[in-house]
Amino acid sequence: MKKLSIFAIALTGTLAAATSAFAATCNTPGGFDAFLKDMRKDAAKAGVSPRGLAALEGVTVDDKVLAADKRQHVFKQTFEQFSGRMISKDRLTKGGNHMLRHASMLSRIEQQFGVPGSVIVAIWGLETDFGINQGKMSIVRSTATLAYDCRRSEKFQGELIDALRIIDRGDMTAEQMKGDWAGEIGQTQFLPSSYVKYAVDFDGDRRRDLVSSVPDVLASTANYLKGHGWQRGKGWGPDEPNFAVIKEWNKADVYARTIALFAQKLDGGGSAKAAEIPPTSERLPPATAQQQPRRTLR
């Protein structure tokens, strides 16, 4: 199935490397190898041990990442078109099945974090079709490439160091850490910085694994929403208290409303006051990268 977690955001940043908090300089005259040498020093100063630093060995610039970053287009679909395509009958059925299969776990997650299972499962389905389409690109290589590019260098230098931290603390190896071109990891697509801050070990194996552990994935997603102000027991539709938190997940209104509507449907109605899918939605064309909101990097 074609990858569906393509909701990218406004990647804002600076062109000026002079104000960077890091020693590494984008597009340095010494080239990418010199840049990585400086990044090793920055990461070591940030507390990354040789175990994590070893992941930088042999890393090269990924031209596909730079091309994907420059390919982002203005999104022009309406909410009705977008939600009609993304909340397909198949995905709604899969989501309902996951709600039943993981009912006990979702109940425990809601008890701990206050976020209903329907909201978490809706995000899971929209981001990667329930873990099917996580991306196959090296997170270390992707973040290193974007860090070397001067448009958002400081942002992604920080993401690269956090990627090395994930490896350093033993959550994943560099080989296991695959994801989307913008450095997003796992079944609900966390940037390394969010992974470090919000990932939790919910299956008790002493690792925070957002690639292959469904308990860790769902609990971490709930923890992210809780960390951004989710109010237990409150509604999540437009004009309700938790909709602003959903927009912290993705700032594009059309995507946030689609999460709310999907969760409402999984909840059997729920509280979300989102528009219904139009009858013509099943005849809409399949997803393409040009039909998605710009990526909100989380």
N, C-alpha and C positions, 0 to 999 in steps of 0.2 A: 504494500500500500504506500502511496505517496506520502512523504513526510508532512505532518499537519501542524507541527509546533513552530509556526513561522511568524509569530506575532511580534514583530519587533518594534522597537521603540525608537524614540527620539534619543539618539546617542549624542548627547551634547558634550562638548569638551572644548579645550583650548588649542589653538595652533602654536601657542608660545611655550617652548620647552624650558625657557629660562626660569620660570617660577616653580618648576618641579621640585617636589620634596625628595626626589631620588637623585642619586649620582649619575645614573645612566641617562644618556642623551639620545633622543630619537634621531634616526637617520644620521648617526655619528659618522664623521669622515673615516673612522676605522672600520665601518661596515657592521654587519649583524653580529659577527663573532665578537667584536670589541664591545658592542652593546650588551651581549649576553655576559661577558666578563664582568662588566660593571653591575649588571643585574644580580649576578652571584654575590657580589660584595653587599649590595643593598639587602638581598634576602638574608644573608648571614647576619647582618646588623639587626635585622628584624627578628632574629631568633631561629631561622631555619637551619637545621643541622645538615651535615653532609648527606644524610639519607635523602632529604628532599632536594638538595642542590644537584644531586646526581641526575635528576630528571632533565636537566638542561643539556646534558651531553648529547651532541649530535643533532640538536634541534636546528632546523632551517626555516627560512621564511616560507610561508604558505601563500602563494599567489592567489589561490582559490578563495582564501579568506578575504583578502583585499578586494577581489572582484565582487564577492558577495556583499561586502560592506558598501561598496559604491553603487550596487545595483538596486538599492532600496528606492521604491517609488512612492508617490503620494497615493494614499488609499482613497478609493472613490465609491466603494459599495455602501449601500444603506444598511441600517441595522436589520431590516427585514430580509434583505438579500443575504447578508453575512450569516445571521443566526439560522436562517433557513437552510443554508448549505452546511453549516458546521454542526447543527443539532439534527443530524440525519436519523432516520428510523433505526438504522443499524447501531449507531453510536448510543442512541437512547436506550436501546435494548441491552447493549453491553454494559452501560452504566447501571441500569437496573439490576442486572445480574451481579455486578460487583457490589452493589449496595447490599444484596442478600448474602453473598458469599462472605463479605467482610463485616457483617452487621455487628458482631460482638466487638471487634477491634475498633470500628468506627464509633461505637458507643463509648468505649474507654477513652478514645481520643477526644471526643466531645466533652466528656467529663473532666479531662485534664486541661484542655486548651479552650473549651467553650465554643468551638466551631462545628457546626452541623456536618455530618458525613456527606450530605448531598452537595454542599459547596465544594468540599475537598474533591469528591469524585468528579464533579463537573470540570474543575480545573485540570485534573488528571487526564480526563478524556480529551479536552480541547488542546492541551499542550502536546501530548505525545500519543494520542489514541490509546490510553491506558498502558503506556510503557512500550508500545510497539515501535514507535518512531523517535528514538532518542537522539539520533545523530551518530555519525561514525568518525568524526574528526577528532584529532588529538587536542585535548583542552590545553595542554602545556604549549603545544605548537601554535594554536590559535591565539591564545592570550599573548604569547611572546611576539607574534606577528603584529597584532594590533597595538601592543606596547611600543614596538619599533616604529610604527607609522605615527606621524606627528599630530594627527588630528585629535586623538584622545589618549595621548601617550601616558600621561600620569595616571589616568583612570585605569588603564589596562596594565600598567606596571604594578599597581596595587593588586589587580586581579591575578596576575601571574604569581606574585609572591604568595597570595592566598591559595592558589592551586598547588604550589610547592608545600605549603603548610598541610594541606589535606593529605598529601603523600607522606610528609614527614611524620604525621601523627598516626599513620597506619590505617586510615580509613579506606584508601584505595592505592593501587600502584599506578604509575604513569600509564602503563599499558591498559589498565582497566578504565582510566578516566577519559572516556570518549563522549562526545556530545555535538552540539551545534557549532556552526562556524564562529558565532560571537562568544564562545566560551561557556555556554550554558550546559550544565551537567544534569543528567538523570531524568527521571520519569516526569518531573514537573519543572525541569529546566531552571535550576538555580545557577547564578553566577558563583564563582568561587568565594567571593566575599560574603554572599548570603549563605552559602554552604557552611562556611566557618562559623557564622553568627547564629544560624537558625537550625542547622541539621541536628537531629536527635537520634539516639540509639533506642528505638522502641521495641526491637526484637530481642534485646538483651545479649547480643553477641560481642559487645564492647567495640563495635565499629559503627560509624554513621555512613550507611551505604545507600545513597539515593539512586543508584543505578539498578540494583537487583533485589533490594529488600523492600517489599511493599509496605510493611509496617513502618519502616524508617521514612519512606517517601511520604506517606499520608500524614504521619505525625509531624514531620518537618514542615510540610505545607501548612498544616494547622498552626504550628508554632510561628511561622512567618506571619500569618494573618493576625495572630494574637499579638505579636510584637509590633504590628502596625496599628493596633488599637481596636481590634475586634471586640464588640460588646456582646457578652454572653446573653442569649435569649432575645436579642433584637433582630429586626428584619434586615434584609440585604438587597431589596429592590431599590430602584431609583427613588430618591426622596426619603429613604429609610436610613437609619444610623450607620449600618455596616456597608452601604454601597461605596462610601468614600474609601473604606479599607480595600474593597475589591479593586478600586481604581489605583490603589498602591501596588496591586499585583500587575495590572496593565492599565496605563493611563488613557488608552484609547477608549472613548465612551462606548463605541460599538462593540468592542471586545468585552468590556466590563458588563455591559447589559446582556451580552450573550452568556457569560458565566452565570449571571443572576437568573436568566430564563431557564438555562439548562438545569440549574440547581432546583428551581421551582418545579420543573417537570419531574425530576428524579424524586422530589419530595411529595409528589402527588398533588401539587397545587401550591403548597407553601405560602410564604408571605410576600414573595417577590412580585412587585407590580410592573413586570416587564411586558412588552407587547407580544402578542401571539405570532407564531410563524404563519406567513401567508400560504394559502392553498397551492400557489404556483411554485413554492420553494423546491419541490422535488425535481423540477425541471431546470433548475439553475445549473450552470456549468461547473465542472470540478474545480477544486482549488488550484490556484497557481501562485507563485511567489509574488506576482504583481497585484494579486487580489487581496493581500493581507495588510492589516494595520502595521505601521512601522514598529519595530521591536522596542519594548520597554525592558531594558536590561535590569533584572532583579537579582 
